[in-house]
């Protein structure tokens, strides 16, 4: 299924890689770094894919596995008392309305 989400795969695997905590103090800062580093077209494409992903009815455990394993994300939102869906919705909001 990650072939359907090449821009999200690039975002998660490149920005939320194994050592992301050495480059940012928070997941929000990682998203901000992404917004400040990538061309608008890439951000728009990742956002479109994220919107598509959030529309798919996926069980919470399956969504967690997909994000963490298949898209290469090394951040687990549960460590910050959030579900994966809640966190993805925050990422969606951050990409839609940058502060």
OpenMM code with the backbone's topology and positions (N, CA, C; nanometers):
from openmm import Vec3, app, unit

residues = "UNK UNK UNK UNK UNK UNK UNK UNK UNK UNK UNK UNK UNK UNK UNK UNK UNK UNK UNK UNK UNK UNK UNK UNK UNK UNK UNK UNK UNK UNK UNK UNK UNK UNK UNK UNK UNK UNK UNK UNK UNK UNK UNK UNK UNK UNK UNK UNK UNK UNK UNK UNK UNK UNK UNK UNK UNK UNK UNK UNK UNK UNK UNK UNK UNK UNK UNK UNK UNK UNK UNK UNK UNK UNK UNK UNK UNK UNK UNK UNK UNK UNK UNK UNK UNK UNK UNK UNK UNK UNK UNK UNK UNK UNK UNK UNK UNK UNK UNK".split()
positions = [
    Vec3(0.0813, -0.1191, 0.0000),
    Vec3(0.0000, 0.0000, 0.0000),
    Vec3(0.0865, 0.1268, 0.0000),
    Vec3(0.2109, 0.1186, 0.0483),
    Vec3(0.2932, 0.2393, 0.0511),
    Vec3(0.3291, 0.2894, -0.0888),
    Vec3(0.3123, 0.2066, -0.1928),
    Vec3(0.3326, 0.2534, -0.3292),
    Vec3(0.2308, 0.3604, -0.3655),
    Vec3(0.1167, 0.3617, -0.2942),
    Vec3(0.0138, 0.4631, -0.3158),
    Vec3(0.0518, 0.5961, -0.2514),
    Vec3(0.1515, 0.5941, -0.1645),
    Vec3(0.1868, 0.7106, -0.0846),
    Vec3(0.3358, 0.7437, -0.0928),
    Vec3(0.3882, 0.7668, -0.2138),
    Vec3(0.5334, 0.7909, -0.2250),
    Vec3(0.5787, 0.9187, -0.1545),
    Vec3(0.4980, 1.0226, -0.1559),
    Vec3(0.5371, 1.1477, -0.0896),
    Vec3(0.5332, 1.1349, 0.0620),
    Vec3(0.4353, 1.0614, 0.1139),
    Vec3(0.4319, 1.0377, 0.2589),
    Vec3(0.5479, 0.9494, 0.3013),
    Vec3(0.5799, 0.8510, 0.2182),
    Vec3(0.6941, 0.7650, 0.2493),
    Vec3(0.8210, 0.8493, 0.2568),
    Vec3(0.8379, 0.9395, 0.1617),
    Vec3(0.9561, 1.0268, 0.1626),
    Vec3(0.9558, 1.1144, 0.2869),
    Vec3(0.8414, 1.1731, 0.3191),
    Vec3(0.8305, 1.2595, 0.4361),
    Vec3(0.8643, 1.1839, 0.5642),
    Vec3(0.7942, 1.0744, 0.5886),
    Vec3(0.8155, 1.0020, 0.7141),
    Vec3(0.9538, 0.9397, 0.7235),
    Vec3(0.9988, 0.8779, 0.6165),
    Vec3(1.1283, 0.8094, 0.6249),
    Vec3(1.2456, 0.9073, 0.6267),
    Vec3(1.2293, 1.0233, 0.5662),
    Vec3(1.3379, 1.1212, 0.5629),
    Vec3(1.3392, 1.2146, 0.6827),
    Vec3(1.2231, 1.2473, 0.7349),
    Vec3(1.2160, 1.3454, 0.8435),
    Vec3(1.1915, 1.2820, 0.9802),
    Vec3(1.1248, 1.1691, 0.9839),
    Vec3(1.1044, 1.0976, 1.1104),
    Vec3(1.1867, 0.9688, 1.1100),
    Vec3(1.3115, 0.9815, 1.0667),
    Vec3(1.4041, 0.8681, 1.0608),
    Vec3(1.4470, 0.8294, 1.2025),
    Vec3(1.5306, 0.7284, 1.2131),
    Vec3(1.5735, 0.6757, 1.3422),
    Vec3(1.6299, 0.7814, 1.4360),
    Vec3(1.6998, 0.8774, 1.3843),
    Vec3(1.7663, 0.9778, 1.4679),
    Vec3(1.6994, 1.1148, 1.4630),
    Vec3(1.5701, 1.1182, 1.4361),
    Vec3(1.5029, 1.2476, 1.4213),
    Vec3(1.5139, 1.3329, 1.5467),
    Vec3(1.5243, 1.2708, 1.6637),
    Vec3(1.5320, 1.3482, 1.7882),
    Vec3(1.6642, 1.4242, 1.8009),
    Vec3(1.7622, 1.3886, 1.7190),
    Vec3(1.8888, 1.4627, 1.7189),
    Vec3(1.8800, 1.5882, 1.6330),
    Vec3(1.7766, 1.5970, 1.5504),
    Vec3(1.7604, 1.7102, 1.4601),
    Vec3(1.6460, 1.8030, 1.4998),
    Vec3(1.5615, 1.7583, 1.5916),
    Vec3(1.4460, 1.8392, 1.6318),
    Vec3(1.4087, 1.8058, 1.7753),
    Vec3(1.3458, 1.9022, 1.8408),
    Vec3(1.3053, 1.8827, 1.9803),
    Vec3(1.1672, 1.8232, 1.9961),
    Vec3(1.0889, 1.8251, 1.8891),
    Vec3(0.9523, 1.7740, 1.8974),
    Vec3(0.9060, 1.7301, 1.7590),
    Vec3(0.8015, 1.6479, 1.7547),
    Vec3(0.7456, 1.6103, 1.6241),
    Vec3(0.6959, 1.7323, 1.5467),
    Vec3(0.6405, 1.8301, 1.6175),
    Vec3(0.5952, 1.9523, 1.5516),
    Vec3(0.7090, 2.0261, 1.4839),
    Vec3(0.8244, 2.0254, 1.5462),
    Vec3(0.9417, 2.0900, 1.4867),
    Vec3(0.9868, 2.0149, 1.3614),
    Vec3(0.9718, 1.8837, 1.3622),
    Vec3(1.0066, 1.8052, 1.2432),
    Vec3(0.9168, 1.8464, 1.1268),
    Vec3(0.7878, 1.8587, 1.1538),
    Vec3(0.6944, 1.8999, 1.0485),
    Vec3(0.7294, 2.0400, 0.9992),
    Vec3(0.7637, 2.1282, 1.0904),
    Vec3(0.8043, 2.2642, 1.0526),
    Vec3(0.9302, 2.2604, 0.9658),
    Vec3(1.0270, 2.1766, 1.0027),
    Vec3(1.1488, 2.1623, 0.9223),
    Vec3(1.1153, 2.1142, 0.7815),
    Vec3(1.0221, 2.0205, 0.7733),
    Vec3(0.9779, 1.9697, 0.6432),
    Vec3(0.9169, 2.0827, 0.5605),
    Vec3(0.8274, 2.1579, 0.6215),
    Vec3(0.7614, 2.2690, 0.5508),
    Vec3(0.8625, 2.3728, 0.5026),
    Vec3(0.9659, 2.3962, 0.5824),
    Vec3(1.0665, 2.4970, 0.5479),
    Vec3(1.1724, 2.4468, 0.4508),
    Vec3(1.1800, 2.3163, 0.4303),
    Vec3(1.2869, 2.2586, 0.3478),
    Vec3(1.2414, 2.2102, 0.2109),
    Vec3(1.1175, 2.1735, 0.2012),
    Vec3(1.0695, 2.1108, 0.0775),
    Vec3(0.9947, 2.2104, -0.0108),
    Vec3(0.9951, 2.1864, -0.1422),
    Vec3(0.9193, 2.2736, -0.2315),
    Vec3(0.7689, 2.2606, -0.2059),
    Vec3(0.6943, 2.3664, -0.2295),
    Vec3(0.5493, 2.3633, -0.2055),
    Vec3(0.4786, 2.2471, -0.2755),
    Vec3(0.5244, 2.2106, -0.3943),
    Vec3(0.4612, 2.1001, -0.4672),
    Vec3(0.4743, 1.9684, -0.3910),
    Vec3(0.5879, 1.9451, -0.3293),
    Vec3(0.6092, 1.8225, -0.2523),
    Vec3(0.5198, 1.8205, -0.1290),
    Vec3(0.5096, 1.9342, -0.0646),
    Vec3(0.4256, 1.9440, 0.0555),
    Vec3(0.2795, 1.9219, 0.0180),
    Vec3(0.2352, 1.9834, -0.0904),
    Vec3(0.0976, 1.9654, -0.1360),
    Vec3(0.0697, 1.8201, -0.1716),
    Vec3(0.1658, 1.7538, -0.2341),
    Vec3(0.1486, 1.6127, -0.2705),
    Vec3(0.1422, 1.5248, -0.1465),
    Vec3(0.2285, 1.5521, -0.0495),
    Vec3(0.2253, 1.4752, 0.0759),
    Vec3(0.0940, 1.4987, 0.1487),
    Vec3(0.0467, 1.6216, 0.1501),
    Vec3(-0.0797, 1.6525, 0.2151),
    Vec3(-0.1956, 1.5815, 0.1453),
    Vec3(-0.1965, 1.5807, 0.0147),
    Vec3(-0.3019, 1.5104, -0.0600),
    Vec3(-0.3012, 1.3611, -0.0258),
    Vec3(-0.1827, 1.3030, -0.0162),
    Vec3(-0.1727, 1.1613, 0.0199),
    Vec3(-0.2178, 1.1384, 0.1636),
    Vec3(-0.1840, 1.2294, 0.2532),
    Vec3(-0.2267, 1.2172, 0.3925),
    Vec3(-0.3789, 1.2267, 0.4008),
    Vec3(-0.4378, 1.3189, 0.3269),
    Vec3(-0.5836, 1.3303, 0.3241),
    Vec3(-0.6459, 1.1992, 0.2770),
    Vec3(-0.5885, 1.1421, 0.1727),
    Vec3(-0.6371, 1.0143, 0.1188),
    Vec3(-0.6233, 0.9029, 0.2229),
    Vec3(-0.5094, 0.8980, 0.2894),
    Vec3(-0.4859, 0.7950, 0.3909),
    Vec3(-0.5875, 0.8059, 0.5043),
    Vec3(-0.6144, 0.9272, 0.5488),
    Vec3(-0.7070, 0.9455, 0.6606),
    Vec3(-0.8514, 0.9156, 0.6230),
    Vec3(-0.8825, 0.9122, 0.4949),
    Vec3(-1.0171, 0.8773, 0.4500),
    Vec3(-1.0393, 0.7271, 0.4441),
    Vec3(-0.9324, 0.6503, 0.4412),
    Vec3(-0.9429, 0.5045, 0.4331),
    Vec3(-0.9794, 0.4504, 0.5709),
    Vec3(-1.0818, 0.3652, 0.5781),
    Vec3(-1.1152, 0.3060, 0.7084),
    Vec3(-1.0113, 0.1995, 0.7477),
    Vec3(-0.9228, 0.2375, 0.8356),
    Vec3(-0.8159, 0.1485, 0.8818),
    Vec3(-0.8271, 0.1358, 1.0332),
    Vec3(-0.8199, 0.0133, 1.0831),
    Vec3(-0.8215, -0.0085, 1.2279),
    Vec3(-0.7003, 0.0602, 1.2903),
    Vec3(-0.7158, 0.1134, 1.4122),
    Vec3(-0.6041, 0.1848, 1.4762),
    Vec3(-0.4725, 0.1066, 1.4773),
    Vec3(-0.4778, -0.0208, 1.5113),
    Vec3(-0.3543, -0.1004, 1.5164),
    Vec3(-0.2921, -0.1135, 1.3773),
    Vec3(-0.3762, -0.1292, 1.2759),
    Vec3(-0.3247, -0.1407, 1.1387),
    Vec3(-0.2660, -0.0090, 1.0909),
    Vec3(-0.3285, 0.1018, 1.1294),
    Vec3(-0.2762, 0.2333, 1.0930),
    Vec3(-0.1397, 0.2550, 1.1575),
    Vec3(-0.1274, 0.2166, 1.2828),
    Vec3(0.0008, 0.2302, 1.3531),
    Vec3(0.1093, 0.1478, 1.2838),
    Vec3(0.0772, 0.0241, 1.2507),
    Vec3(0.1736, -0.0629, 1.1833),
    Vec3(0.2127, -0.0048, 1.0483),
    Vec3(0.1140, 0.0443, 0.9757),
    Vec3(0.1411, 0.0990, 0.8429),
    Vec3(0.2334, 0.2199, 0.8507),
    Vec3(0.2022, 0.3127, 0.9400),
    Vec3(0.2823, 0.4348, 0.9514),
    Vec3(0.4231, 0.4027, 1.0012),
    Vec3(0.4306, 0.3233, 1.1058),
    Vec3(0.5594, 0.2973, 1.1673),
    Vec3(0.6457, 0.2023, 1.0852),
    Vec3(0.5851, 0.1025, 1.0252),
    Vec3(0.6634, 0.0019, 0.9549),
    Vec3(0.6751, 0.0284, 0.8047),
    Vec3(0.5637, 0.0495, 0.7383),
    Vec3(0.5655, 0.0573, 0.5930),
    Vec3(0.6089, 0.1938, 0.5398),
    Vec3(0.5771, 0.3004, 0.6130),
    Vec3(0.6160, 0.4332, 0.5651),
    Vec3(0.7473, 0.4803, 0.6263),
    Vec3(0.8050, 0.4010, 0.7136),
    Vec3(0.9378, 0.4318, 0.7657),
    Vec3(0.9434, 0.5370, 0.8744),
    Vec3(0.8349, 0.5553, 0.9458),
    Vec3(0.8302, 0.6570, 1.0517),
    Vec3(0.8819, 0.5992, 1.1837),
    Vec3(0.9736, 0.6695, 1.2469),
    Vec3(1.0300, 0.6248, 1.3742),
    Vec3(0.9779, 0.7058, 1.4923),
    Vec3(0.8651, 0.7687, 1.4756),
    Vec3(0.8000, 0.8382, 1.5871),
    Vec3(0.6736, 0.7620, 1.6220),
    Vec3(0.6555, 0.7349, 1.7510),
    Vec3(0.5346, 0.6690, 1.7986),
    Vec3(0.4553, 0.7702, 1.8804),
    Vec3(0.3430, 0.8174, 1.8279),
    Vec3(0.2642, 0.9191, 1.8972),
    Vec3(0.2129, 0.8751, 2.0340),
    Vec3(0.2031, 0.7460, 2.0548),
    Vec3(0.1555, 0.6978, 2.1847),
    Vec3(0.2495, 0.7398, 2.2971),
    Vec3(0.3746, 0.7642, 2.2650),
    Vec3(0.4697, 0.8124, 2.3659),
    Vec3(0.4296, 0.9503, 2.4173),
    Vec3(0.3506, 1.0228, 2.3382),
    Vec3(0.3006, 1.1551, 2.3774),
    Vec3(0.1495, 1.1526, 2.4026),
    Vec3(0.0992, 1.0349, 2.4373),
    Vec3(-0.0429, 1.0160, 2.4712),
    Vec3(-0.1375, 1.0557, 2.3586),
    Vec3(-0.1007, 1.0218, 2.2369),
    Vec3(-0.1860, 1.0443, 2.1205),
    Vec3(-0.1995, 0.9145, 2.0438),
    Vec3(-0.3127, 0.8982, 1.9782),
    Vec3(-0.3245, 0.7868, 1.8852),
    Vec3(-0.2548, 0.8268, 1.7557),
    Vec3(-0.2277, 0.7294, 1.6730),
    Vec3(-0.1654, 0.7590, 1.5444),
    Vec3(-0.2578, 0.8494, 1.4628),
    Vec3(-0.3869, 0.8200, 1.4628),
    Vec3(-0.4823, 0.9015, 1.3876),
    Vec3(-0.4843, 1.0454, 1.4383),
    Vec3(-0.4861, 1.0650, 1.5689),
    Vec3(-0.4849, 1.2007, 1.6250),
    Vec3(-0.3604, 1.2760, 1.5796),
    Vec3(-0.2464, 1.2082, 1.5844),
    Vec3(-0.1222, 1.2723, 1.5436),
    Vec3(-0.1230, 1.3055, 1.3947),
    Vec3(-0.1704, 1.2110, 1.3129),
    Vec3(-0.1769, 1.2372, 1.1692),
    Vec3(-0.2689, 1.3544, 1.1384),
    Vec3(-0.3754, 1.3677, 1.2145),
    Vec3(-0.4657, 1.4817, 1.1958),
    Vec3(-0.3967, 1.6125, 1.2341),
    Vec3(-0.3100, 1.6090, 1.3349),
    Vec3(-0.2312, 1.7284, 1.3690),
    Vec3(-0.1313, 1.7618, 1.2588),
    Vec3(-0.0684, 1.6599, 1.2044),
    Vec3(0.0246, 1.6812, 1.0916),
    Vec3(-0.0530, 1.7401, 0.9741),
    Vec3(-0.1696, 1.6848, 0.9477),
    Vec3(-0.2546, 1.7339, 0.8392),
    Vec3(-0.2856, 1.8834, 0.8595),
    Vec3(-0.3247, 1.9178, 0.9788),
    Vec3(-0.3564, 2.0567, 1.0102),
    Vec3(-0.2322, 2.1462, 0.9937),
    Vec3(-0.1169, 2.0984, 1.0390),
    Vec3(0.0070, 2.1763, 1.0278),
    Vec3(0.0481, 2.1985, 0.8828),
    Vec3(0.0246, 2.0995, 0.8000),
    Vec3(0.0600, 2.1120, 0.6586),
    Vec3(-0.0421, 2.1982, 0.5835),
    Vec3(-0.1658, 2.1989, 0.6322),
    Vec3(-0.2719, 2.2774, 0.5695),
    Vec3(-0.2610, 2.4249, 0.6083),
    Vec3(-0.2375, 2.4487, 0.7365),
    Vec3(-0.2331, 2.5856, 0.7905),
    Vec3(-0.1026, 2.6073, 0.8648),
    Vec3(0.0065, 2.6284, 0.7941),
    Vec3(0.1333, 2.6511, 0.8645),
    Vec3(0.1243, 2.7745, 0.9528),
    Vec3(0.1863, 2.7632, 1.0704),
    Vec3(0.1831, 2.8773, 1.1631),
    Vec3(0.2888, 2.9803, 1.1326),
] * unit.nanometer
topology = app.Topology()
chain = topology.addChain("A")
for resn in residues:
    res = topology.addResidue(resn, chain)
    for name in ("N", "CA", "C"):
        topology.addAtom(name, app.Element.getBySymbol(name[0]), res)
